[in-house]
Amino acid sequence: MATSPDARAQPSWFEAMAVYFKPRVLIVMFLGFSSGLPLALSGATLLVWMRESGVNLATIGLFALVGTPYTVKFLWAPLTDALDVPILSRLLGRRRGWLVFTQILLMAAIVFLAFCNPAVSPALVAFGALLVATASATQDIVVDAFRVESLPENEQAAGMASYVAAYRIGMLISTAGALFLVSAIEASGFDKPSAWRWGYVAMAGLVVIGIITALLATEPGRSVAAEAAHAREKPFARVVEAAVGAFKDFLSYRLAFVMLAFVVLFKFTDALSGAMTAPFVIDLGFTRNEYAAIVKGVGLAALLVGGFAGGFIARALPLAPSLWIGGILQAVANLSFSALALVGTNTTMLAVAIIAENFTSAIGTVMFVAYLSALCRNPLHTATQYALLTALAAVGRTYLSSGAGFIAESTGWAWFFVICMLAGIPSLLLLAWLQRHGHFKQFEPKRS
């Protein structure tokens, strides 16, 4: 009796683990670290710096708006699909040339932000953070396209899990690692502004990891076809084709606008709470080092376990059930912070809250990345398609969460995190609508 295709395709436990050590997956992992590193430098870590400098909560909440480049990055994403970086693209290839170029820009932007002072000029800090976010968003455009184009279908789940875990490790380095470093610099005799300045300079130095990774990587095979197209068409025509084609593909989906709303709202529950988590912990009475120690310790472990758990779930279950698991878990986890607000300055409860947040957020992110990757069908404009989708996802983090400070001041911390949990309900309703109308059937493997 012949073995069914599904049975033959079922990987063993050893094969499921070995895929994480393939060169392509390891390259994607290190690029995930490079993508995750700068986000907190214009986000959570910057908020701690501002709060310690005496900036009020309302202004801190408005600083979520500096994440605008993550929302509108699709506007310049066609440039990365259609144009080549002089010299670098010729030496390294289409995607790798853009990777190194954006990482150099990112390093310069972080150094600029390092020499700003929130106590003296919050506006200049906002400009510096905007530069970091712009360079970071551009790097994300290229890394996402490189990941989607480099990995074959049977390595995508492992790549997503590795990418998400490394991404969050990069964020941990620029949050807990940066906070520890600032404290160490301050303890060595520097004043607070100088400690923050040199802490940020050190974070800029870590961008070199991404540059080395790009240099060691190999150009995706799909770049050959793109480079041939570049030789036939003029630059302006290539940019227009990348932009228009990506939008047409996106709008060709049935229930396209319901799908758009789901992409915007799925991570909103995380975004709303994440905008104020660091100020909440500081206001509750925890020291900078206590917060950093828990985030770097049990928080890191929870992120790693959550990321790889999400990878296994994504390989084992269809998209819709996976999204249900991630969406429900990441919303309910907010209640752990409400409990912490009621308990007060309790390190055990803080650890529980950080574990719950990191574990569930990592699972939700893996599921979400799997969904966005599945939506990118056309290799001729992968960067533009994926940038459009992730930019839509950033709307919740950037605009919808910008009022988080006002909500926290009005309701108090305990009720604020309850509201964050309820903010996850609209995305689950949209998920149910999409599932009911067969949206996810097109992503299921075809049976022979």
C-alpha positions in Angstrom: 0.0 0.0 0.0 1.5 3.4 -1.0 2.4 5.9 1.7 0.3 9.0 1.6 2.1 12.3 0.6 1.2 13.8 4.0 2.9 10.9 5.8 6.0 11.1 3.7 6.2 14.8 4.3 5.9 14.5 8.1 9.4 15.4 9.5 11.0 13.5 12.3 11.9 15.2 15.6 15.6 15.3 14.5 14.7 16.8 11.2 12.5 19.4 12.8 15.4 20.5 15.1 18.1 20.2 12.4 16.4 22.8 10.2 17.2 25.5 12.7 21.0 24.9 12.1 20.9 25.3 8.3 23.0 28.2 7.1 20.0 30.0 5.5 18.0 29.8 8.7 21.0 31.0 10.8 21.5 34.0 8.5 17.8 34.9 8.9 18.2 34.5 12.7 21.1 37.0 12.9 19.2 39.4 10.6 16.3 39.1 13.0 18.6 40.3 15.8 19.7 43.2 13.5 16.0 44.2 13.0 15.0 43.9 16.6 17.9 45.9 18.0 16.9 49.5 17.0 13.1 49.3 17.8 13.5 49.8 21.5 16.0 52.6 21.0 13.3 54.8 19.7 10.7 53.1 21.9 10.8 51.5 25.4 14.4 52.4 26.2 13.9 55.9 25.1 10.8 56.2 27.2 12.7 55.2 30.3 15.4 57.8 29.5 12.7 60.4 29.1 10.9 59.5 32.3 14.1 59.7 34.2 14.7 63.1 32.7 11.4 64.4 34.0 9.3 64.3 30.9 5.5 64.0 31.7 3.5 60.9 30.8 1.3 62.6 28.2 4.4 63.7 26.2 5.9 60.2 26.6 2.7 58.7 25.2 2.8 61.0 22.2 6.3 59.8 21.4 4.7 56.7 20.0 4.2 58.9 16.9 7.9 58.7 16.1 7.2 55.2 14.9 5.4 56.7 11.8 8.1 55.4 9.4 7.1 51.8 10.3 3.6 52.7 9.2 4.4 54.5 5.9 7.5 52.5 4.9 5.6 51.0 2.0 5.9 54.4 0.3 9.6 53.9 -0.3 9.7 50.1 -0.3 9.4 50.0 -4.1 12.8 51.7 -4.3 14.4 48.6 -2.7 12.6 46.3 -5.1 13.4 48.4 -8.2 16.6 50.2 -7.7 20.2 49.1 -6.9 22.5 50.8 -4.4 25.5 52.2 -6.3 28.7 50.2 -5.8 27.3 48.0 -2.9 24.7 46.3 -5.1 27.3 45.6 -7.8 29.7 44.1 -5.2 27.2 42.3 -3.0 24.1 41.8 -5.0 20.6 43.4 -5.0 19.4 42.5 -1.5 22.7 42.4 0.3 23.8 45.8 -1.0 20.6 47.3 0.4 21.2 45.5 3.7 24.6 47.0 4.3 23.5 50.4 3.1 20.6 50.6 5.5 22.7 49.3 8.4 25.3 52.1 7.9 22.5 54.7 8.0 21.0 53.1 11.1 24.3 53.2 12.9 24.7 57.0 12.1 21.1 57.7 13.3 21.6 56.0 16.6 24.8 58.0 17.3 22.9 61.2 16.5 20.2 60.3 19.0 22.8 59.5 21.6 24.0 63.1 21.6 20.4 64.5 22.2 19.1 65.3 25.7 15.4 64.8 26.6 15.6 67.2 29.5 16.9 70.0 27.3 15.2 69.5 24.0 12.5 66.8 23.7 11.8 68.0 20.1 15.4 67.2 19.0 15.1 63.8 20.7 11.9 63.2 18.7 13.8 64.1 15.5 16.6 61.8 16.4 14.2 59.0 17.2 12.5 59.6 13.9 15.8 59.1 12.1 16.4 55.9 13.9 12.9 54.7 13.1 13.2 55.6 9.4 16.6 53.7 9.1 15.2 50.8 11.1 12.0 50.6 9.0 14.1 50.6 5.8 16.2 47.8 7.1 13.1 45.8 8.0 11.9 46.2 4.4 15.0 44.6 3.0 15.4 41.9 5.7 11.8 40.8 5.3 12.2 40.5 1.5 15.5 38.7 2.0 13.9 36.2 4.4 10.9 35.5 2.2 13.1 35.0 -0.9 15.9 33.0 0.7 14.0 30.3 2.5 12.2 27.4 0.7 8.7 26.6 1.9 9.8 23.8 4.2 12.2 26.1 6.1 9.8 29.1 6.4 8.4 28.0 9.8 11.8 27.5 11.3 13.0 30.7 9.8 10.1 32.6 11.3 10.7 31.1 14.7 14.4 31.9 14.6 13.8 35.4 13.3 11.2 36.2 15.9 13.3 34.8 18.8 16.4 36.7 17.6 14.3 39.8 17.0 13.2 39.8 20.5 16.7 39.1 21.8 17.8 42.2 19.9 15.1 44.2 21.6 16.2 42.7 25.0 19.7 43.8 24.3 18.6 47.4 23.6 16.3 47.4 26.6 17.7 45.3 29.5 21.2 45.4 28.1 21.1 49.1 27.5 19.7 49.8 31.0 22.3 47.7 32.7 25.0 49.4 30.6 23.8 52.9 31.4 23.7 52.0 35.1 27.3 50.6 34.9 28.5 53.7 33.1 26.8 56.0 35.7 28.3 54.0 38.5 31.8 54.5 37.1 31.5 58.2 37.6 29.7 59.6 34.6 26.6 61.9 35.1 23.2 60.6 34.0 23.1 62.4 30.6 26.6 61.1 29.7 25.7 57.6 30.8 22.7 57.5 28.5 24.8 59.0 25.7 27.5 56.4 25.8 25.0 53.6 26.3 23.4 54.5 23.0 26.7 54.8 21.3 27.4 51.2 22.4 24.1 50.1 20.9 25.1 51.7 17.6 28.2 49.6 17.7 26.1 46.4 17.8 24.7 47.2 14.3 28.0 45.8 13.1 26.6 42.3 13.7 24.0 42.9 11.0 26.7 44.2 8.6 28.8 41.1 9.2 25.8 38.8 8.6 24.9 40.5 5.4 28.5 40.1 4.2 28.5 36.4 5.0 25.1 35.7 3.5 24.5 34.6 -0.1 22.2 36.6 -2.5 18.8 34.9 -2.9 18.4 33.0 -6.2 15.3 35.1 -7.1 17.6 38.2 -7.5 18.8 36.8 -10.8 15.4 37.3 -12.5 15.1 40.7 -10.9 18.6 41.8 -12.0 17.7 40.7 -15.5 14.5 42.9 -15.4 16.6 45.8 -14.1 18.8 45.5 -17.2 15.8 45.7 -19.5 13.7 48.5 -17.9 14.4 52.1 -16.9 14.6 52.9 -13.2 11.4 54.9 -13.0 9.4 52.2 -14.8 10.7 49.6 -12.4 9.6 51.7 -9.4 6.2 52.3 -10.8 5.8 48.6 -11.6 6.8 47.5 -8.1 4.5 50.0 -6.4 1.4 49.4 -8.6 1.9 45.6 -8.8 2.1 45.2 -5.1 -1.1 47.2 -4.5 -3.0 45.3 -7.3 -2.0 41.9 -5.8 -3.1 43.0 -2.4 -6.5 44.3 -3.5 -7.1 41.2 -5.6 -7.8 39.2 -2.4 -11.4 38.4 -1.6 -12.4 40.3 1.5 -9.3 42.5 1.1 -10.5 45.3 3.3 -11.6 43.0 6.1 -8.1 41.4 5.8 -6.6 44.9 6.0 -8.4 45.7 9.2 -7.3 42.4 10.7 -3.7 43.1 9.9 -4.0 46.6 11.6 -5.6 45.2 14.8 -4.1 41.8 15.4 -1.1 43.2 17.5 -2.9 46.2 18.8 -3.4 44.6 22.2 0.4 44.2 22.5 1.0 47.7 21.1 -1.3 49.5 23.6 0.2 47.9 26.6 3.8 47.9 25.3 3.7 51.7 24.9 3.4 52.2 28.7 5.0 49.0 30.2 8.3 50.6 31.0 6.9 53.8 32.6 4.4 51.6 34.5 7.2 49.6 36.1 9.2 52.7 37.0 6.2 54.4 38.4 5.3 51.3 40.5 8.6 51.7 42.3 10.9 49.2 40.7 14.5 50.3 40.0 15.9 50.4 36.5 18.2 47.4 37.4 15.4 45.3 38.9 13.3 45.7 35.7 16.3 45.0 33.5 17.3 41.9 35.5 13.9 40.3 35.1 13.5 41.2 31.5 17.0 39.8 30.7 16.6 36.7 32.8 13.2 35.0 32.9 12.0 37.3 30.2 14.6 36.1 27.7 13.8 32.5 28.5 10.1 33.1 28.0 10.8 34.8 24.6 12.9 31.9 23.4 10.5 29.3 24.5 7.5 31.2 23.1 9.2 31.9 19.8 10.1 28.2 19.2 6.7 27.0 20.5 5.1 29.3 18.0 7.3 27.8 15.3 6.2 24.3 16.1 2.5 25.3 16.3 2.8 27.1 12.9 4.3 23.9 11.4 1.6 21.6 13.0 -1.6 23.6 12.6 -3.2 25.6 9.8 -3.0 29.4 9.8 -6.5 30.1 11.3 -6.1 27.9 14.4 -2.6 29.2 14.9 -3.8 32.8 14.8 -6.6 32.0 17.3 -4.1 30.6 19.7 -1.7 33.6 19.3 -4.5 36.2 19.5 -6.2 34.9 22.6 -2.9 34.3 24.5 -1.4 37.8 23.8 -4.6 39.5 24.9 -5.2 37.6 28.1 -1.5 38.1 29.2 -2.3 41.8 29.8 -4.2 40.8 33.0 -0.9 39.8 34.6 0.1 43.5 34.6 -3.3 44.5 36.1 -2.6 42.0 38.9 0.9 43.5 39.4 -0.6 47.0 39.6 -2.9 45.7 42.5 -0.1 43.8 44.3 2.4 46.7 44.0 6.2 46.4 44.1 6.6 42.7 44.1 9.5 41.2 42.1 7.9 37.7 41.9 4.7 39.2 40.4 6.8 41.3 38.0 8.6 38.2 36.8 5.2 36.4 36.3 3.9 39.4 34.3 7.1 39.6 32.1 7.1 35.9 31.5 3.4 35.9 30.5 3.8 38.9 28.2 7.0 37.7 26.5 5.9 34.1 26.0 2.5 35.0 24.5 3.7 37.9 22.5 6.4 35.7 20.9 3.8 33.1 19.9 1.4 35.7 18.5 4.2 37.3 16.5 5.3 34.0 14.9 1.7 33.3 13.9 1.3 36.8 12.5 4.6 36.7 10.6 3.5 33.4 9.1 0.2 35.0 7.9 1.9 38.0 6.4 4.5 35.9 4.6 1.7 33.7 3.1 0.1 36.9 1.7 3.3 37.7 -0.3 2.9 35.7 -3.5 4.7 37.6 -6.2 8.6 37.4 -6.1 8.9 40.5 -8.4 7.9 42.9 -5.6 8.3 41.0 -2.3 9.8 43.9 -0.4 6.9 46.2 -1.4 4.2 43.6 -0.6 5.6 42.7 2.8 6.4 46.4 3.7 2.8 47.3 2.9 1.4 44.6 5.2 3.8 45.3 8.1 3.2 49.0 7.7 -0.5 48.4 8.1 0.3 46.3 11.2 2.3 49.2 12.6 -0.7 51.5 12.6 -1.8 50.0 15.9 1.6 50.5 17.5 2.1 54.0 16.2 -1.3 55.8 16.0 -3.9 53.8 17.9 -1.5 53.4 20.9 -0.4 57.1 20.9 -3.2 57.9 23.5 -2.0 55.2 25.9 -0.5 57.7 28.3 -3.8 59.6 28.5 -5.7 56.4 29.1 -3.3 55.4 31.9 -3.6 58.8 33.6 -7.4 58.7 33.4 -8.0 55.1 34.5 -5.1 54.1 36.6 -2.7 51.2 35.8 -4.9 48.3 36.8 -7.8 49.3 34.6 -5.5 50.4 31.8 -4.2 46.9 31.3 -7.8 45.5 31.4 -8.5 47.9 28.5 -5.4 46.6 26.7 -6.9 43.1 27.0 -10.2 44.2 25.6 -8.4 45.9 22.7 -7.7 42.4 21.4 -11.3 41.5 20.9 -11.9 43.3 17.5 -9.2 41.4 15.8 -10.6 38.1 17.0 -14.0 39.1 15.6 -12.4 39.8 12.3 -10.5 36.5 12.4 -13.8 34.7 12.9 -15.3 36.6 10.0 -12.4 35.7 7.7 -12.4 32.1 8.7 -16.2 31.8 8.2 -15.9 33.1 4.7 -13.1 30.8 3.7 -10.3 33.3 3.6 -7.7 30.8 4.9 -8.5 27.9 2.5 -6.3 29.5 -0.2 -3.2 29.1 2.1 -3.8 25.4 2.8 -1.4 23.0 1.0 -3.0 21.4 -2.1 -3.7 17.7 -1.9 -2.6 15.5 -4.7 
